[in-house]
């Protein structure tokens, strides 16, 4: 039990209040809604999610096949969507490779580069004469928002902030649970998260649509492809993206000594076996070898209860003597080598 407990603490993070998580999630969802509307206005494609691009790829491949159009220049329409999808997946690959290399603060490492890249794309599109059709700039934006989406999903937030379909499914399921009185406290938190994502996503799209209509030229309504009407509207997204990613890593940073001392007063006592072995924020996120005295007493008592149960099941009494010998000199988790199988065997 102690070994499992040590492993669960080894990857400890700070305990973050729910309202801070919701504020971060709302910021990222609002940004996704804003970006999607701008990209649809400019490019007829999305940079934050690929479902619509996959459907458009299949549609263009069926309708126009390999014929060339003025929108994509030298290549068929479906190639544009295919390249955008590949660029998005490239961003996912880069992020996951950085995680596998043991990078603890991937968001912090990538935030400056992603922000600068986004600003550069905006400046390039606004001031530099297009060598290729402007629509292809969507391919440059896709990997940026792929990384942002992957950080939300694979990071400590554990949610997708750029899509609403999955959250709609969850909300309807939890609504039915609430009708039958089966909605747990944990699911109530999930309901709040899903509601925040859906409304923030819609709010971002709505505000972006209003802004686009306000700044565009009236003559632009009649143009088939009027990319300048959304010029500079992605420029503020660069700093906001960097800020949200840096905030993500700051909130879920590894605990410092001061943070651990503050959490010492929050350790519940006694605890059940499931609470002891689960990576719960209530435990205070202490790394191995630095457990407070109160938690050591908690672990000692839990180990005693476990051995008592094992002894009653096996009919032996040697396990009690083993605990009596080891409990008074209990050291921090990293220095205690206790195998439950050995205790049961005794």
C-alpha positions in Angstrom: 0.0 0.0 0.0 2.8 2.4 0.8 4.5 1.7 -2.5 1.3 2.5 -4.4 0.9 5.6 -2.2 4.4 6.7 -3.1 3.8 6.2 -6.8 0.6 8.2 -6.7 2.4 11.1 -5.0 5.4 11.1 -7.3 3.5 13.0 -10.0 1.8 15.3 -7.6 0.5 18.8 -8.7 -1.0 21.7 -7.0 -4.6 21.6 -5.9 -6.4 24.2 -8.0 -9.8 25.8 -7.0 -12.6 24.9 -9.3 -13.4 28.5 -10.2 -9.9 29.0 -11.5 -10.2 25.9 -13.7 -13.5 27.2 -15.0 -12.1 30.6 -15.8 -9.2 29.0 -17.7 -11.6 26.7 -19.6 -13.9 29.6 -20.5 -11.0 31.6 -21.8 -9.8 28.8 -24.1 -13.4 28.0 -25.3 -14.1 31.6 -26.1 -10.9 31.9 -28.0 -11.7 28.7 -30.0 -15.1 30.1 -31.0 -13.6 33.4 -32.0 -10.9 31.7 -34.1 -13.4 29.4 -35.9 -15.6 32.2 -37.1 -12.6 34.2 -38.4 -11.1 31.2 -40.2 -14.5 30.3 -41.7 -14.9 33.9 -42.9 -11.4 34.0 -44.4 -10.7 30.5 -45.5 -13.9 28.5 -45.5 -12.2 26.0 -43.2 -11.5 25.6 -39.4 -8.1 25.7 -37.7 -9.2 24.4 -34.3 -11.2 21.2 -35.2 -11.0 18.9 -38.1 -14.5 17.4 -38.4 -15.7 20.1 -40.8 -12.5 19.9 -42.8 -12.9 16.1 -43.2 -16.4 16.6 -44.5 -15.4 19.4 -46.8 -12.6 17.3 -48.2 -14.9 14.4 -49.0 -17.5 16.8 -50.5 -14.9 18.6 -52.7 -13.4 15.4 -53.8 -16.8 14.2 -54.9 -18.0 17.5 -56.5 -14.9 18.9 -58.2 -12.4 16.0 -58.1 -9.0 17.0 -59.4 -10.2 20.1 -61.2 -8.5 23.4 -60.3 -10.3 26.4 -58.9 -9.4 30.0 -58.3 -9.6 29.6 -54.5 -6.7 27.1 -54.2 -4.7 28.1 -57.2 -2.5 25.3 -58.6 -4.0 22.4 -56.6 -7.5 20.9 -56.4 -9.8 22.0 -53.6 -9.6 18.8 -51.6 -5.8 19.1 -51.4 -6.2 22.3 -49.3 -8.3 20.5 -46.7 -6.0 17.5 -46.8 -3.0 19.7 -46.1 -4.8 21.5 -43.3 -5.6 18.2 -41.6 -2.1 17.0 -42.0 -0.7 20.3 -40.5 -3.1 19.9 -37.5 -1.9 16.4 -36.9 1.7 17.6 -37.1 1.0 19.9 -34.2 -0.4 17.0 -32.2 2.7 14.9 -33.0 5.1 17.7 -31.9 3.3 18.2 -28.6 3.2 14.5 -27.7 6.8 14.0 -28.6 7.7 16.8 -26.2 5.7 15.1 -23.5 7.5 11.8 -24.1 10.8 13.5 -23.7 9.8 14.3 -20.1 9.1 18.0 -20.6 7.1 19.0 -17.5 6.0 22.4 -18.7 5.2 21.8 -22.4 2.7 24.7 -22.5 5.2 27.1 -21.1 7.9 26.0 -23.6 5.6 26.3 -26.6 3.6 29.4 -25.6 6.0 32.1 -26.8 6.7 30.3 -30.1 3.0 29.7 -30.8 2.1 33.3 -30.0 4.8 34.7 -32.2 3.9 32.4 -35.1 0.3 33.5 -34.9 1.2 37.2 -35.0 3.6 36.6 -37.9 0.9 34.9 -39.9 -1.4 37.9 -39.4 1.2 40.4 -40.4 2.2 38.3 -43.4 -1.4 38.1 -44.6 -2.1 41.8 -44.0 1.0 43.4 -45.5 2.9 41.0 -47.7 1.6 40.4 -51.2 0.4 36.8 -51.4 2.6 34.4 -53.3 0.0 31.7 -52.9 -3.8 32.1 -52.4 -4.4 33.5 -48.9 -6.6 30.5 -48.1 -3.5 28.4 -47.6 -2.6 30.4 -44.5 -5.1 28.3 -42.6 -2.6 25.5 -42.9 -0.1 27.6 -40.9 -2.7 28.2 -38.1 -3.9 24.6 -37.7 -0.8 23.2 -35.8 -0.9 26.2 -33.4 -4.4 25.4 -32.3 -3.8 21.6 -32.4 -1.2 22.1 -29.6 -3.6 24.3 -27.6 -6.4 21.7 -27.9 -4.0 18.8 -27.0 -2.8 20.6 -23.9 -6.4 21.0 -22.7 -7.3 17.4 -23.4 -4.1 15.6 -22.3 -3.2 18.1 -19.6 -4.7 18.5 -16.1 -7.9 20.1 -17.5 -8.8 16.9 -19.3 -11.4 18.4 -21.6 -11.9 19.5 -25.2 -12.5 23.2 -25.3 -13.0 23.6 -29.1 -16.0 21.3 -29.7 -19.5 21.1 -28.2 -20.8 17.7 -29.4 -19.3 15.6 -26.7 -20.4 18.0 -24.0 -23.9 17.9 -25.4 -23.9 14.2 -24.9 -22.6 14.5 -21.4 -25.2 17.1 -20.5 -28.1 15.0 -21.7 -26.8 12.0 -19.9 -26.4 13.9 -16.6 -29.9 15.5 -17.1 -31.4 12.0 -17.2 -29.4 11.1 -14.1 -30.7 14.2 -12.3 -34.3 13.3 -13.1 -33.9 9.9 -11.5 -31.9 11.3 -8.6 -28.6 9.6 -9.6 -26.5 12.6 -10.3 -23.4 12.4 -8.1 -21.3 15.3 -6.8 -18.5 14.5 -9.2 -20.9 14.6 -12.2 -22.3 18.0 -11.0 -18.8 19.4 -11.4 -18.7 17.9 -14.9 -22.0 19.5 -15.8 -20.6 22.9 -14.8 -17.6 22.4 -17.0 -19.6 21.3 -20.0 -22.0 24.2 -19.6 -19.1 26.7 -19.4 -17.5 25.2 -22.5 -20.7 25.3 -24.6 -21.6 28.8 -23.7 -18.1 30.2 -23.9 -17.7 28.6 -27.4 -21.0 30.1 -28.5 -20.1 33.5 -27.0 -16.8 33.6 -28.8 -18.4 32.8 -32.1 -21.1 35.3 -31.6 -18.8 38.2 -30.6 -16.5 37.4 -33.6 -19.4 37.4 -36.0 -20.6 40.8 -34.7 -17.0 42.2 -35.0 -16.6 40.9 -38.6 -19.9 42.4 -39.6 -18.9 45.8 -38.0 -15.5 46.1 -39.6 -16.0 44.7 -43.1 -16.6 46.8 -46.2 -20.2 46.7 -47.6 -18.9 45.8 -51.0 -17.2 42.8 -49.5 -20.6 41.1 -49.0 -20.9 40.6 -52.7 -17.3 39.3 -53.2 -16.9 35.6 -53.4 -13.7 35.6 -51.4 -13.1 38.8 -49.5 -10.3 37.8 -47.1 -9.4 41.4 -46.0 -12.7 41.8 -44.1 -11.4 39.9 -41.1 -7.9 41.4 -41.2 -6.1 41.7 -37.9 -8.9 40.0 -36.0 -6.6 37.1 -35.0 -3.8 39.5 -33.8 -5.1 39.7 -30.2 -5.4 35.9 -30.1 -1.6 35.5 -30.0 -1.0 37.2 -26.6 -4.2 35.6 -25.2 -3.1 32.2 -26.3 0.3 32.6 -24.7 -1.3 33.9 -21.5 -3.7 31.0 -21.2 -1.0 28.4 -21.8 1.3 30.0 -19.2 -1.5 30.2 -16.8 -2.2 26.5 -17.3 1.3 25.5 -16.3 1.3 27.9 -13.4 -1.9 26.6 -11.9 -0.9 23.0 -12.3 2.8 23.5 -11.3 4.6 21.0 -9.0 4.2 22.0 -5.4 7.0 23.9 -3.6 8.0 23.4 0.0 5.8 26.4 1.1 2.8 24.8 -0.8 3.4 21.5 1.0 3.5 23.1 4.4 0.2 24.8 3.7 -1.3 21.5 2.6 -0.2 19.7 5.8 -3.1 21.2 7.7 -5.5 19.9 5.1 -4.7 16.2 5.3 -7.9 14.3 6.4 -7.6 11.7 9.2 -8.5 8.9 9.2 -9.0 7.9 5.5 -10.4 4.8 3.7 -8.1 2.6 1.6 -9.6 3.9 -1.6 -8.9 7.5 -0.6 -5.4 6.6 0.5 -4.4 5.0 -2.7 -6.1 7.4 -5.1 -4.4 10.6 -6.3 -6.8 12.8 -4.5 -6.1 16.6 -4.0 -7.2 16.1 -0.4 -3.9 14.3 0.3 -1.8 17.4 -0.2 0.4 16.3 -3.1 3.6 15.5 -1.1 6.4 13.9 -3.0 8.0 10.7 -1.7 10.4 11.2 1.2 8.7 14.4 2.5 5.6 13.3 4.2 4.4 15.4 7.2 4.1 13.7 10.6 0.3 13.7 10.5 0.3 11.9 7.2 2.8 9.3 8.5 0.4 8.5 11.3 -2.4 8.2 8.7 -0.3 5.8 6.7 0.6 3.8 9.7 -3.0 3.4 10.8 -4.1 2.4 7.3 -1.3 -0.2 7.1 -2.3 -1.6 10.5 -5.9 -1.9 9.3 -4.9 -3.6 6.1 -2.7 -6.1 7.9 -5.5 -6.8 10.5 -7.8 -7.6 7.6 -5.2 -9.9 6.0 -4.5 -11.6 9.3 -8.2 -12.3 9.9 -8.4 -13.8 6.4 -5.4 -16.0 6.7 -5.8 -17.0 10.4 -2.2 -16.0 11.2 -1.0 -13.7 14.0 2.5 -13.1 12.7 1.4 -10.1 10.7 0.5 -8.2 13.9 4.1 -8.7 15.2 5.5 -7.4 11.9 3.5 -4.2 12.1 4.4 -3.8 15.8 8.0 -3.9 14.8 7.9 -1.6 11.9 5.3 1.0 12.9 7.3 2.9 15.7 10.2 3.6 13.3 8.1 4.5 10.3 10.1 6.7 8.0 9.1 8.7 4.9 7.6 6.7 2.1 10.8 6.7 -0.1 12.8 4.9 2.7 10.2 2.3 3.7 10.2 -0.9 1.7 6.9 -2.7 2.6 5.5 -5.3 0.3 1.9 -6.3 1.3 2.5 -9.7 -0.1 5.3 -10.3 2.4 3.1 -9.2 5.3 0.3 -11.6 4.2 2.9 -14.4 3.9 4.1 -13.7 7.4 
